[in-house]
Amino acid sequence: MAGPLQQEIEALLTEAFAPDRLEVVNDSASHRGHMGDDDSGESHFTVVIESELFTGKSRLERQRMVNRALGDIPGQRVHALAIKASAPGE
């Protein structure tokens, strides 16, 4: 079952991008005891997202778009966020 932060990430990205594909994977367990682990069980995530809105955008632009949509989550409420953003057909 997804935790509250994972659910918030999913909701924000769904609202911002109406994605064709969205996977938010909680990687926190594999980082337990490492730097950035805050014992919340929600410190490290991977986001795989596919949206029309990424068409014609560079990888850096896509990552910035995702980070903007997530507000204070990356870097403040989550220690690490890996983003794999693509446009349909890529």
C-alpha positions, 0 to 999 in steps of 0.5 A: 500500500502506498504511503501518504507521500507517495499518494501525494506525488501520484496525485500532483503528477496526475493533475499536472500532466494527465499522464498516459503512464505513471509509476511512482516507486518507493525505493526507500527500503533499499536505502535504509540506514544510508544518508538521507534515510529519515526512517519515514519509509518515504525518503527515496522514490523513482518516478516513471512518467509518460505525457504528451506535455513532454513532447519536444522537451529536453530531458532537463526541461522534463525533470524541471517540469516534474520538480515544479509540479511537486513543489517542496517535495524534491529535496525537502520532503524527499531525499532522492527522486529519480525521474524518467520522463518521456513523451508517447512513442519514445 
